[in-house]
Amino acid sequence: MKRHTLKLTAMLAVLAMLPVGWALAAMPIAFMVNGTVTSVAGNQVVIDGKAYKVQTQGPALHDLEAIHPGEKVQVFLNGPPGAAGSQVVAINVQKAR
């Protein structure tokens, strides 16, 4: 029992030293899709021929106004890409290098 407690304490000490960014990056907060914008209409964006609804409450709808067909984007969803209720919660335009 004492050895188990010692291992647990050591693990927690190591985790406490990690930067917060690493801890958040390891958590599956959202699902991500990368691709080229095919079209934008209303609260929907089509990426590589697949349509995704954009949440009407939040920053993604505002970001949607700034993207155009042909741009490479990364979108974050609040559920699996194929699920009926999944919506885009954030949009990242990938800058050309």
C-alpha positions, 0 to 999 in steps of 0.5 A: 500500500505504501509503495502504491502511494509513493508511486502516485505521489511521484506521478502527481509531482511530475504532472504538476511540473508540466506546463498548463498548455501540455495538460490542455493539449492532452485533453480531447476538448474538440474534434478537428478537421483540416482542409480547403474551403469549398463554399460558405453559405449562411451558418454552414461551411463546406470543406473538401466537399463536406458540409459542417454547420457553424454554431450560431452562438460564439466566435465561429460564426464571426470567423465564418464571415472572413473566410473564402473558398480556396482558403486552407482552414482548420475547424474545431467541432464540438463532436465527431465530424460525422455526428448529426449534432456536431457543430463548428465552434472555432475556425483557424485560417492556415496562412501560406508559408 
